Amino acid sequence: MEENTQDERLIILDTETTGINPREGHRIVEIGCVEMINRQLTGRSYHVYVKPMAHGMQMVMDQEVINIHGLTDDYLRDKPRFEQIGHEFVDFIKGARLVIHNAKFDVGFMDHEFAMMPGMPKTADICSVTDTLKVSKDEFGSPKTLDYLARFYKVDKLIDRTYHGALIDAQLLAFVYIEMTRKQATFNLNQGEGQGSDANAIRRVTNDRPKLKVLAATADELTEHENRLAIVNDKGASPLWLK
């Protein structure tokens, strides 16, 4: 995974579409993006539903597709066409690094939509891209679904995903990405002795220091601890040290 700089602007992005192949005329019907800086969500997002068009008329989606994202033809009927939102979408993502799960799919659809608008760039011209599907292959030995990663990193309960909406999936991917990149958040351990009075420098302790006093938990404290673990267990979770 590319190591991001501290103040790099990331856009976690997902789309929903009328099918799986833009070359067969399928179109984007939803775009969801959330912004992250310094591995922290900023609260800024971009979310829009799009009326899919073909030959000047609204496309009719297969029920199989509707079952996936929950967007019906009637719901999309009064939504803007892509050419009506394309420029504002580009303005939101340009200059950022996009974080997408299975980026080839989403970027393929984005570039297909951009190509139908005069003067629009390709995604690669305005953004760099990190594909978490490829990252998962590097981490786990084989590519993993977003659902798998959400369960693995224990963030699957943070988002209600009855339907796979673009904004919902982007929000979930943001939580997954934070966990995937947690090892990049490193402490400054390079400051040694004799490097001035930097408050972040490592302070060495002497070998003749007094031994630390060990305070054992009381019987009441142990009982409270067991009660707390029981509550955690009832919530369907378990402490990391018991895994």
Secondary structure, DSSP 8 states (H G I E B T S, - for coil): -----TT-EEEEEEEEESSS-GGGT--EEEEEEEEEETTEEEEEEEEEE---EETTEE----HHHHHHH---HHHHTTS--HHHHHHHHHHHHTTSEEEETTHHHHHHHHHHHHHTSTT---HHHH-EEEEHHHHHHHHHSS---HHHHHHHTT-GGGS--SS--HHHHHHHHHHHHHHHTGGG--------TTSTT-TTS-----TT----------HHHHHHHHHHHHHHHHTT---GGG-
